[in-house]
Amino acid sequence: MSDKVLFYALSRKFVDEQTDVPEEAKQVMYYGLAIGHHLGIVDCLKAVITCSRDEYKTWLEALPEGGTARRKMEGFFRFGEITIFPEHIHMLANAFEAALAKQSSQYQKLSRDFIDALGKIYREPDMYIMVRER
């Protein structure tokens, strides 16, 4: 188990064409892309926030216990990672915005950085954030 918690944001996607793929399979892959499935797509993730497991745990304590935002973020401890999609951004941004008043400057910065990352998903709905340990 690592002590680092990293928030990875999707930075770009591309089709890996290094592999010699038969033409029939390429057609299936491109059809899948056209209908919204990401067969054969490589997601490039970039770390945008880093903290320790203890900092992450303390940061979440500012959220209401039993609340949706806290349950979502605590999923990291149960599953080893969580994914934040566009449907989560308003709930999470509102929860962390409300928590700012209860946080020290260290955790306010973490919240603001997270809210900023959520804003990027809002502006580009194909993006997402993956929270994992390293």
N, C-alpha and C positions, 0 to 999 in steps of 0.2 A: 504494500500500500504506500502510495506517495503522499507527501505533505503538500503538494501544489495542486491548486484548483485553477484550471484555465478555462476562460470563456473564449471559444473559437467562433469567429464570424465567417460566414461564407464570403470569400473574396472574389471567386470566379468559378465558372464551370466550363468544361470543355469535353469534347468527344475524343476519346483516346483512339487515334487512328494509327498508332504505332504497330498494332497487331494486325496481321493479315486476316481480315474478316471476309468470309464469303459474301458475295453480292446479295444473296437472299437474306442473310442475317442483317446486313446493313439496312436493307429495306424495312425489316421489322424494327430495327433500332430507330430509324428516322420516323417511321410511323408512330412509334411509342413517344418520341419527342413531340410530335405534332399534337398528340392527344393528351400530353401532360405527364407522361411517365418518363422516368429518367434512366432508361436502359442504356448501358454503355457510357454514361456520363460520369466524369471524374469531378468531384467537388474539391475545391482548393480552400482549405480553412486556414485562417490566420488568427493567432492569439491576440485578443484585444484587451483582455483584463486577466490579471494573475493575482492570486492571493493564496495564503496558506489555508489548510482545512480548518484550523482554529479560527482564523479571521472570517472565513466563510460562515462558520457556525454562529459566531458572535454577531455578524452582520445580519443574519436572518432573524435573530432574537428581537429586532426592532419591528418585525412584522407581527400582526395579530396571530396569536396561537390558535391553530385550527382553521385559519383563513385559507382561502384558495391559493393566494400567492405563496404563502409560506409552505403549504403542502406541495405545490409545484416545485419550488426551489429545494425543499428537503428530499425530493425524489432522488437527488444526487447521492445521498447517503444510502438509500435503499438499492438503487440500480447501478451506481457507479458513474452515471452520466444522465443528463437530461437534455432534451432538445426544445428550444423555444422557437415557435413558429409565429406567423403573423396573428393568429387568433389569440395568442397569449399576451401581446404587447400592451394593450390598454390596461388590462387587469394588473399586470406586473408594474408598469410605469406608474399607475395611480397608487399602488401599494407602497412602492419605494419612495415616491414623492411625499406621501403622507408620513413616512417613517423618518424623513430627513430631520425633523425637529427633535427627535429622540436620539439622534446619533452624534457621536463625536466627529470631529473634522475628518479623521481617517476614514470612517465609514460613510460619511457624507460624500467624500470623493468617490468611493467605490459605488455608491448609489447613483451619483451623477454620471459616472462613466457608463454604468449599466443602462441608465435611462437614455443616454446618448446613443448607445449601441441599439437599443430598442427603437429609437427614432429612425435609425438607418433602415431597419426592417420595415418600418411604416412607409418610408419613402421608396423602398425597393422590395416589394412583397415576395420576390423570389429568394430573398436572403433568409437565413435563419442563424440561430446561435446554438452551439453545442457546448455544454458545460461538462468537462471531464477532468479526471485527475491525470497527473503526469509524474 
